[in-house]
Amino acid sequence: MFDELIYKSYITRTILGEPTFDIHPPLAKLLFVNVAEHYGVPLTQNNEKAMQPFGEFPYVPLRELVALFGALLPLCVYGIGRKIGYSELASLIPALLVTFDNAFITYSRVMLPDMILLCVDAAALLFAFSAANQKGRTRMAYAALSIALLATAISIKWTALGVLLVVMVLFVRRKMWGALIAAILVPPLVYIASFLLFFQFFSVGGHMLPIFEGDKDAYNVSWITTIEVPRAGDIQSE
């Protein structure tokens, strides 16, 4: 898929310590980078450039990682149905629709963060509804899991903010004020932490690189290349 080759370039350049512009937060990229490093990434010019064949790039383990999240998504959908009061059969129907939907099947088999995001969003909703139906420490534990997952999702893509709003409304309706405050405070902290971890890869800092060299229209390159990433040591000293 087109975007997979872009992520191949993102991953390789991050491992090389070359700052590359991306419109999304870096948490999914960090996950991909760690998996790719574990299996070994040939740091060749072919892998560094976008729109080049995979070659020896370890795309299979990364696709398997995404497939794992894809397999978990229908389970989360079924669990949400049960938590909001539907019968086993009624909850099974949307789970099966997700299982056999062509778009979900496709995104479960490609090296992209979308299926990870959807699964984490659904799991966050599942734990939020679970918290709403519990009391005491069990409620606190489920709420904490939901907030942690939401913070993770927002650090993958901003679209998760919509799910955060739904969960916050649920917390208000259930008068879970402590959980509401945590839902406001924790995601920004995790979001910032993901960028701090991401910047650790760039030991020498430097200017952002466009993902498509020579394409002046891609991601507003003329502006992107003026962004300078600080050295990792400078961030630690501050």
Backbone bond lengths (Angstrom), bond angles and torsions (degrees), N, CA, C in turn:
res aa  C-N    CA-C-N  psi(-1)  N-CA   C-N-CA  omega(-1)  CA-C   N-CA-C  phi
1 M - - - 1.455 - - 1.536 109.41 -
2 F 1.326 115.13 146.49 1.467 122.56 -175.43 1.532 112.23 -47.89
3 D 1.336 117.30 -53.82 1.464 121.13 -174.15 1.518 112.87 -67.97
4 E 1.328 117.84 -23.52 1.466 119.60 178.30 1.528 110.98 -60.63
5 L 1.313 116.29 -39.57 1.462 119.85 -179.38 1.527 111.09 -67.51
6 I 1.334 116.12 -31.25 1.461 119.51 175.27 1.518 110.00 -67.57
7 Y 1.330 117.12 -42.39 1.465 120.12 178.71 1.526 111.48 -67.49
8 K 1.326 117.04 -31.78 1.465 119.76 173.84 1.520 110.11 -58.36
9 S 1.334 115.79 -43.29 1.462 120.44 178.45 1.522 111.25 -67.36
10 Y 1.345 117.19 -43.55 1.465 120.67 176.87 1.535 110.82 -54.25
11 I 1.332 114.96 -49.78 1.468 120.43 -175.37 1.522 110.56 -62.90
12 T 1.322 116.53 -48.45 1.464 120.38 -177.76 1.521 111.40 -62.84
13 R 1.319 116.95 -44.78 1.466 120.25 -178.34 1.529 111.18 -67.21
14 T 1.327 117.09 -35.03 1.463 119.11 177.51 1.517 110.29 -64.96
15 I 1.318 117.44 -43.50 1.466 120.90 177.84 1.522 110.87 -62.58
16 L 1.330 116.52 -34.96 1.467 120.86 177.96 1.524 112.69 -76.08
17 G 1.336 116.84 -9.85 1.457 120.18 -178.76 1.510 113.71 81.02
18 E 1.342 116.94 25.52 1.462 121.39 179.64 1.521 109.15 -103.82
19 P 1.327 119.12 111.58 1.476 121.18 -179.89 1.525 111.22 -60.95
20 T 1.326 115.93 128.05 1.458 121.64 -179.57 1.520 109.45 -129.58
21 F 1.303 117.22 134.76 1.456 121.20 -175.68 1.525 111.39 -72.10
22 D 1.330 115.99 135.84 1.449 122.49 172.39 1.524 107.88 -138.51
23 I 1.327 117.11 143.19 1.461 119.78 -176.99 1.521 112.21 -80.17
24 H 1.339 117.93 -9.34 1.454 121.38 -177.28 1.529 111.36 -108.70
25 P 1.337 117.97 157.25 1.473 120.95 173.68 1.536 110.17 -58.72
26 P 1.336 117.73 162.04 1.462 119.65 -165.84 1.522 116.92 -93.87
27 L 1.330 120.60 2.42 1.460 119.40 -169.97 1.527 112.50 -63.69
28 A 1.332 118.07 -44.28 1.469 119.79 178.41 1.522 110.83 -63.10
29 K 1.329 116.04 -39.19 1.461 119.59 177.95 1.530 110.75 -62.50
30 L 1.332 116.80 -39.58 1.465 120.40 177.67 1.523 111.17 -61.87
31 L 1.330 116.37 -40.80 1.461 120.12 177.58 1.519 110.72 -62.82
32 F 1.317 116.83 -45.82 1.458 120.68 178.89 1.533 111.20 -62.90
33 V 1.313 116.60 -40.90 1.462 120.98 -179.77 1.526 110.76 -61.28
34 N 1.325 117.32 -44.06 1.466 120.34 -178.57 1.524 111.37 -66.29
35 V 1.323 117.29 -40.45 1.467 119.70 177.43 1.522 110.47 -66.40
36 A 1.325 117.09 -43.75 1.463 120.74 -179.82 1.524 111.34 -63.38
37 E 1.330 117.04 -40.78 1.465 120.00 177.75 1.519 111.34 -62.60
38 H 1.339 116.23 -37.49 1.464 120.03 179.85 1.526 111.21 -61.69
39 Y 1.333 116.45 -39.67 1.464 120.49 -178.19 1.526 112.79 -90.53
40 G 1.328 116.85 -10.24 1.452 121.08 176.99 1.514 112.90 89.91
41 V 1.320 115.42 122.15 1.461 121.55 179.60 1.525 109.16 -114.63
42 P 1.321 118.97 114.80 1.467 120.03 174.11 1.524 109.41 -62.31
43 L 1.310 116.72 115.36 1.468 120.46 -175.01 1.517 109.80 -83.70
44 T 1.317 115.11 68.64 1.458 121.95 -178.99 1.517 110.12 -100.32
45 Q 1.314 115.08 162.99 1.462 119.87 178.08 1.529 110.65 -63.49
46 N 1.333 117.16 -30.95 1.457 120.68 179.42 1.522 111.25 -64.12
47 N 1.339 116.80 -40.78 1.462 120.31 179.38 1.517 111.51 -74.05
48 E 1.316 116.42 -28.63 1.457 120.22 -177.90 1.523 111.44 -72.07
49 K 1.312 117.62 -30.31 1.453 121.22 -176.77 1.526 110.40 -89.84
50 A 1.337 114.60 145.61 1.460 119.52 175.62 1.527 109.65 -76.48
51 M 1.349 114.85 158.99 1.463 123.29 174.69 1.516 113.09 62.56
52 Q 1.345 116.38 30.95 1.453 121.72 172.05 1.533 108.14 -114.81
53 P 1.340 118.68 152.38 1.472 120.97 -178.62 1.530 111.86 -56.23
54 F 1.343 115.76 156.63 1.463 120.23 -178.86 1.524 112.41 -62.44
55 G 1.324 117.37 -39.18 1.453 119.45 -177.60 1.527 110.74 60.37
56 E 1.335 116.85 -124.92 1.465 121.93 -179.24 1.522 112.48 -92.46
57 F 1.317 117.83 8.64 1.465 120.72 178.04 1.530 109.60 -64.01
58 P 1.360 118.53 135.06 1.481 121.34 -174.87 1.525 113.03 -78.72
59 Y 1.322 116.63 65.49 1.464 120.40 -177.32 1.529 112.40 -74.99
60 V 1.342 117.56 -25.86 1.464 120.12 -177.25 1.532 111.88 -63.39
61 P 1.348 120.55 -48.56 1.475 119.17 177.27 1.532 112.90 -60.76
62 L 1.320 117.20 -34.40 1.455 119.99 179.49 1.537 110.86 -70.40
63 R 1.321 117.03 -38.24 1.458 119.59 174.39 1.527 111.10 -65.81
64 E 1.324 116.42 -36.44 1.475 119.84 178.23 1.524 110.77 -65.71
65 L 1.322 116.82 -37.53 1.464 120.58 176.38 1.521 110.90 -60.48
66 V 1.327 116.08 -47.19 1.465 120.33 179.13 1.526 110.29 -64.06
67 A 1.331 117.56 -38.43 1.471 121.30 179.31 1.524 111.18 -62.19
68 L 1.321 117.23 -33.90 1.463 120.58 177.17 1.520 110.77 -61.15
69 F 1.325 116.88 -46.25 1.464 120.37 176.84 1.529 111.06 -64.32
70 G 1.330 116.74 -36.46 1.451 120.06 177.35 1.517 112.00 -63.15
71 A 1.333 116.91 -36.29 1.462 120.55 178.58 1.523 111.78 -70.35
72 L 1.327 116.89 -28.76 1.459 120.73 -178.71 1.527 112.79 -80.82
73 L 1.336 116.89 -24.08 1.466 120.00 -175.50 1.529 113.51 -58.26
74 P 1.340 120.33 -48.38 1.472 118.70 179.19 1.533 112.71 -60.07
75 L 1.320 117.36 -33.23 1.467 120.55 178.16 1.528 110.29 -64.85
76 C 1.321 116.16 -40.50 1.467 120.02 177.93 1.520 111.03 -65.58
77 V 1.334 115.88 -40.91 1.472 120.12 179.15 1.528 109.98 -63.01
78 Y 1.321 116.95 -43.29 1.463 120.69 177.21 1.534 110.58 -61.30
79 G 1.328 115.86 -44.63 1.461 119.79 179.67 1.518 113.02 -61.83
80 I 1.334 117.24 -38.90 1.469 120.83 177.44 1.524 110.17 -61.88
81 G 1.328 115.91 -43.99 1.456 119.76 178.66 1.518 112.27 -58.59
82 R 1.311 116.34 -42.09 1.467 120.04 179.63 1.530 111.49 -67.68
83 K 1.325 116.61 -38.52 1.462 120.12 -177.10 1.525 112.58 -70.63
84 I 1.319 117.57 -27.30 1.464 118.99 -179.94 1.530 111.74 -94.02
85 G 1.333 115.90 8.88 1.452 119.32 168.69 1.507 117.67 104.32
86 Y 1.316 118.65 5.33 1.465 119.76 179.02 1.527 110.90 -81.07
87 S 1.313 115.89 156.47 1.468 120.77 178.44 1.525 109.95 -71.11
88 E 1.324 115.57 171.88 1.462 119.60 179.03 1.526 111.16 -60.66
89 L 1.329 116.85 -42.56 1.459 120.05 -179.30 1.523 111.68 -67.72
90 A 1.333 116.54 -44.53 1.462 120.13 179.83 1.527 111.20 -64.15
91 S 1.322 117.33 -33.72 1.466 120.90 178.29 1.515 111.33 -74.99
92 L 1.317 116.14 -28.35 1.461 120.42 -178.57 1.525 111.83 -71.57
93 I 1.325 117.47 -31.31 1.471 121.08 -176.08 1.534 112.07 -60.27
94 P 1.361 120.00 -54.28 1.477 117.92 178.38 1.525 112.70 -64.25
95 A 1.330 117.08 -31.56 1.467 119.25 177.82 1.531 110.73 -63.88
96 L 1.343 116.46 -39.90 1.463 120.01 177.68 1.523 111.47 -69.85
97 L 1.328 116.75 -37.10 1.465 120.07 177.22 1.524 110.74 -60.93
98 V 1.333 116.32 -40.76 1.468 120.59 177.00 1.529 110.09 -66.12
99 T 1.331 116.20 -40.72 1.460 120.85 -177.62 1.528 112.33 -60.48
100 F 1.339 116.44 -39.87 1.461 120.30 -173.48 1.525 113.46 -104.89
101 D 1.333 117.89 8.05 1.458 120.63 177.51 1.528 110.33 -73.02
102 N 1.322 116.53 130.80 1.471 120.46 -175.61 1.528 112.69 -60.67
103 A 1.331 116.49 -39.46 1.468 119.32 -178.64 1.526 110.78 -65.00
104 F 1.334 116.87 -45.05 1.458 119.92 179.27 1.529 111.48 -65.36
105 I 1.328 116.12 -38.35 1.470 119.46 177.88 1.523 110.28 -61.91
106 T 1.334 116.01 -44.26 1.468 119.96 -179.54 1.515 111.60 -63.60
107 Y 1.335 116.44 -48.39 1.457 119.31 -177.31 1.525 112.82 -71.02
108 S 1.331 117.33 -14.02 1.462 120.59 175.50 1.524 111.75 -81.49
109 R 1.305 116.50 -5.79 1.466 120.54 -174.42 1.521 113.44 -121.93
110 V 1.302 117.07 13.41 1.459 120.16 -179.83 1.528 110.28 -125.80
111 M 1.314 115.34 156.96 1.460 122.80 -175.72 1.530 110.43 -84.13
112 L 1.337 115.28 66.39 1.459 122.08 -179.73 1.524 108.86 -135.59
113 P 1.337 118.28 156.41 1.470 120.75 -174.44 1.526 114.93 -82.86
114 D 1.333 118.60 -3.81 1.464 120.50 -171.58 1.527 112.96 -61.51
115 M 1.328 117.95 -44.11 1.457 120.22 -179.33 1.525 111.08 -69.31
116 I 1.303 117.54 -35.01 1.466 120.51 174.79 1.522 109.44 -60.69
117 L 1.330 116.00 -44.86 1.465 121.09 179.62 1.524 111.22 -60.92
118 L 1.330 117.31 -47.48 1.458 120.88 -178.31 1.527 111.52 -62.04
119 C 1.321 116.57 -41.82 1.461 120.44 -179.50 1.523 111.13 -66.06
120 V 1.325 116.69 -43.35 1.470 120.67 179.73 1.528 110.06 -65.82
121 D 1.327 117.58 -41.31 1.466 121.09 176.10 1.528 111.10 -58.56
122 A 1.344 115.98 -47.67 1.464 120.21 -178.59 1.528 110.97 -64.85
123 A 1.328 117.01 -40.04 1.462 119.97 178.40 1.524 110.94 -64.81
124 A 1.339 116.84 -37.77 1.464 120.58 177.65 1.527 110.76 -62.73
125 L 1.334 116.89 -42.67 1.470 120.35 176.70 1.522 111.12 -64.15
126 L 1.319 116.87 -40.98 1.464 120.81 -179.94 1.523 110.81 -59.91
127 F 1.325 117.21 -46.97 1.465 120.38 -179.55 1.527 111.53 -70.12
128 A 1.333 117.32 -31.71 1.465 119.76 177.40 1.524 110.88 -65.96
129 F 1.333 117.08 -45.11 1.468 120.16 176.98 1.528 111.03 -66.43
130 S 1.329 116.11 -33.75 1.468 119.23 176.56 1.520 110.54 -64.66
131 A 1.328 116.60 -41.77 1.461 120.80 178.70 1.519 111.23 -62.97
132 A 1.331 116.46 -38.97 1.464 120.42 -178.12 1.520 112.09 -64.76
133 N 1.341 116.81 -24.03 1.463 121.01 -178.12 1.525 113.07 -97.82
134 Q 1.334 116.70 6.57 1.461 120.63 -177.83 1.526 110.51 -119.58
135 K 1.324 115.14 177.05 1.459 121.15 176.99 1.531 109.40 -138.34
136 G 1.315 114.87 163.59 1.457 120.86 174.36 1.516 113.48 65.97
137 R 1.352 115.14 -142.57 1.465 120.45 -175.14 1.527 112.38 -67.01
138 T 1.313 116.35 -32.08 1.466 119.13 178.36 1.522 110.54 -62.52
139 R 1.339 116.26 -42.20 1.465 120.34 176.94 1.526 110.40 -61.44
140 M 1.326 117.06 -43.37 1.466 121.02 -179.28 1.523 110.98 -63.51
141 A 1.339 116.32 -40.47 1.466 119.93 -178.50 1.532 110.90 -65.92
142 Y 1.335 116.45 -45.19 1.465 119.66 179.31 1.532 110.88 -64.80
143 A 1.320 116.91 -40.04 1.462 120.42 178.89 1.524 110.97 -63.75
144 A 1.340 116.19 -40.79 1.466 120.44 179.01 1.529 110.88 -63.18
145 L 1.336 116.86 -41.49 1.463 120.24 177.99 1.531 110.97 -63.58
146 S 1.322 115.91 -42.06 1.461 119.67 179.03 1.514 111.52 -61.79
147 I 1.327 116.79 -45.23 1.466 120.76 -179.00 1.522 111.00 -65.41
148 A 1.335 116.69 -40.76 1.467 120.42 178.83 1.529 110.78 -62.20
149 L 1.324 116.61 -42.19 1.461 120.45 178.98 1.528 111.51 -67.38
150 L 1.325 116.86 -38.98 1.464 120.19 177.41 1.525 110.75 -63.68
151 A 1.325 117.07 -42.22 1.463 120.61 177.88 1.531 110.38 -61.21
152 T 1.333 115.62 -39.46 1.461 120.23 176.99 1.525 110.99 -63.79
153 A 1.336 116.23 -44.93 1.464 120.41 -178.11 1.527 111.86 -63.51
154 I 1.329 116.87 -41.91 1.466 120.42 179.50 1.526 110.77 -64.67
155 S 1.322 117.11 -30.33 1.463 121.40 177.90 1.522 112.28 -79.18
156 I 1.337 116.43 -1.49 1.467 121.97 173.35 1.529 110.27 -100.15
157 K 1.341 115.43 -51.23 1.470 121.06 176.14 1.526 109.15 -150.85
158 W 1.319 115.33 146.47 1.464 120.53 -178.65 1.520 112.99 -67.20
159 T 1.314 118.36 -17.05 1.464 119.72 -179.75 1.525 111.94 -60.05
160 A 1.325 116.83 -21.19 1.467 120.82 178.40 1.526 111.94 -66.85
161 L 1.331 118.07 -13.88 1.464 120.24 176.96 1.530 111.27 -60.27
162 G 1.330 116.87 -30.47 1.457 119.82 177.10 1.522 111.89 -64.55
163 V 1.324 116.59 -40.00 1.469 120.64 177.28 1.524 110.13 -67.93
164 L 1.328 116.71 -38.32 1.464 120.38 177.02 1.521 110.62 -58.84
165 L 1.325 117.64 -41.99 1.458 121.10 179.06 1.529 111.21 -61.39
166 V 1.327 117.22 -42.71 1.468 121.22 178.03 1.522 110.62 -60.71
167 V 1.316 117.04 -44.63 1.466 121.06 -179.31 1.526 110.76 -66.07
168 M 1.314 117.41 -39.18 1.465 120.21 178.80 1.530 111.17 -64.59
169 V 1.325 117.16 -39.22 1.470 120.48 176.04 1.524 110.19 -62.61
170 L 1.332 116.53 -40.36 1.464 120.72 177.49 1.523 110.80 -62.41
171 F 1.319 116.97 -43.35 1.468 120.54 178.94 1.537 111.01 -62.71
172 V 1.315 117.02 -38.51 1.466 120.53 178.83 1.529 110.27 -65.61
173 R 1.325 116.29 -44.51 1.465 120.04 -178.77 1.527 111.38 -63.23
174 R 1.329 116.06 -32.90 1.465 120.44 179.84 1.529 112.42 -92.38
175 K 1.319 116.46 3.47 1.465 122.93 -179.60 1.533 112.26 56.23
176 M 1.325 114.43 41.41 1.470 121.11 177.14 1.531 107.73 -94.35
177 W 1.322 115.97 75.02 1.463 121.04 -170.55 1.524 112.41 -68.50
178 G 1.322 117.04 -37.90 1.463 119.28 178.03 1.522 111.70 -63.43
179 A 1.326 115.60 -42.43 1.460 119.91 178.14 1.524 110.84 -65.72
180 L 1.328 116.83 -36.22 1.464 120.55 178.85 1.523 110.79 -63.24
181 I 1.323 116.73 -44.67 1.466 120.33 179.17 1.526 110.33 -62.91
182 A 1.336 115.57 -42.50 1.468 119.39 178.87 1.523 110.96 -63.40
183 A 1.335 116.84 -37.18 1.465 120.57 179.41 1.523 111.85 -66.57
184 I 1.326 116.81 -23.93 1.465 121.08 177.44 1.530 111.06 -83.28
185 L 1.330 116.70 -37.02 1.464 120.89 -171.93 1.526 114.03 -90.16
186 V 1.323 117.38 -38.33 1.470 120.15 -171.25 1.533 113.09 -70.29
187 P 1.340 120.92 -47.44 1.464 119.38 -177.87 1.532 115.13 -54.68
188 P 1.347 120.13 -43.66 1.472 117.72 177.79 1.531 112.79 -61.75
189 L 1.329 116.87 -35.79 1.468 120.05 179.67 1.524 111.12 -66.16
190 V 1.323 116.80 -44.30 1.464 120.65 178.32 1.528 110.49 -66.11
191 Y 1.310 116.27 -38.39 1.467 121.55 178.82 1.529 110.50 -60.14
192 I 1.325 116.43 -48.18 1.468 120.58 179.11 1.522 110.79 -64.76
193 A 1.340 116.44 -41.27 1.462 120.55 -179.87 1.528 111.29 -61.62
194 S 1.334 117.22 -36.23 1.467 119.47 179.67 1.526 110.98 -64.51
195 F 1.327 117.24 -37.07 1.459 119.86 177.28 1.526 111.52 -70.25
196 L 1.332 116.73 -38.48 1.463 119.50 178.09 1.520 111.05 -62.25
197 L 1.331 117.00 -40.83 1.461 120.78 176.57 1.525 110.64 -65.54
198 F 1.311 116.15 -39.90 1.458 120.82 -179.74 1.527 111.19 -63.17
199 F 1.325 116.80 -42.14 1.460 120.64 -178.36 1.527 112.67 -67.45
200 Q 1.343 118.14 -17.33 1.452 120.44 179.02 1.532 112.56 -65.76
201 F 1.317 116.65 -19.49 1.466 119.83 179.31 1.530 111.96 -73.84
202 F 1.334 117.12 -17.99 1.462 120.23 -173.49 1.521 109.29 -104.73
203 S 1.312 115.50 78.13 1.466 121.36 -173.83 1.521 112.79 -63.80
204 V 1.325 116.75 -28.27 1.472 119.26 -178.85 1.522 111.88 -107.20
205 G 1.340 117.50 1.01 1.458 119.88 -179.87 1.518 111.29 65.76
206 G 1.316 115.69 -150.80 1.461 120.54 178.06 1.507 112.69 120.96
207 H 1.316 116.31 176.31 1.459 122.41 -178.11 1.527 110.39 -81.93
208 M 1.331 114.85 150.48 1.456 121.49 176.91 1.530 110.43 -61.94
209 L 1.335 115.07 143.83 1.456 120.76 175.87 1.522 109.41 -106.28
210 P 1.326 118.51 137.89 1.467 119.73 173.47 1.519 109.71 -70.25
211 I 1.318 116.90 147.28 1.461 119.66 -178.54 1.520 111.35 -72.02
212 F 1.348 117.65 -26.80 1.456 122.24 177.05 1.527 108.50 -114.97
213 E 1.320 117.45 97.36 1.457 119.41 179.31 1.524 109.93 -63.37
214 G 1.316 115.23 136.97 1.455 120.12 177.32 1.509 114.53 86.59
215 D 1.333 116.90 -7.02 1.464 120.18 178.94 1.525 108.00 -100.92
216 K 1.309 117.45 102.36 1.457 120.97 -173.79 1.528 113.06 -74.97
217 D 1.321 116.57 -10.82 1.455 119.55 -179.17 1.531 112.95 -95.95
218 A 1.317 117.91 -17.71 1.465 120.51 -175.45 1.518 110.76 -72.76
219 Y 1.333 115.68 118.83 1.459 121.77 176.05 1.530 112.26 55.31
220 N 1.320 118.75 31.47 1.466 122.23 177.04 1.527 110.44 53.95
221 V 1.307 116.92 58.64 1.460 123.20 -171.05 1.522 113.01 -55.44
222 S 1.317 117.59 -40.42 1.459 119.55 -176.57 1.527 111.77 -58.37
223 W 1.322 117.08 -29.78 1.462 120.44 178.42 1.521 111.44 -87.51
224 I 1.334 116.52 -37.84 1.462 121.24 -176.58 1.523 111.99 -61.71
225 T 1.319 116.23 -41.53 1.457 119.36 -175.40 1.519 112.87 -69.70
226 T 1.329 118.34 -5.94 1.463 120.27 174.58 1.530 111.51 -88.74
227 I 1.353 117.54 -10.00 1.468 120.90 178.77 1.516 109.35 -75.93
228 E 1.318 116.41 129.50 1.460 120.57 179.35 1.521 109.71 -113.80
229 V 1.332 115.97 127.97 1.467 122.60 179.09 1.519 108.40 -91.61
230 P 1.345 119.14 129.71 1.466 120.91 -179.62 1.523 111.97 -69.70
231 R 1.311 115.86 157.49 1.452 119.34 175.18 1.517 110.88 -67.40
232 A 1.338 116.57 148.80 1.458 120.61 -178.71 1.531 111.00 -58.66
233 G 1.327 116.57 -37.95 1.460 120.06 179.79 1.511 112.65 -64.10
234 D 1.331 116.70 -34.45 1.463 120.71 178.79 1.520 110.60 -66.37
235 I 1.343 117.59 -38.10 1.454 120.75 179.57 1.518 110.62 -67.11
236 Q 1.333 117.22 -41.94 1.460 121.26 180.00 1.520 111.36 -64.77
237 S 1.341 116.92 -38.08 1.469 119.70 -178.68 1.515 112.23 -68.35
238 E 1.337 116.28 -27.24 1.459 119.59 179.97 1.528 111.48 -81.37
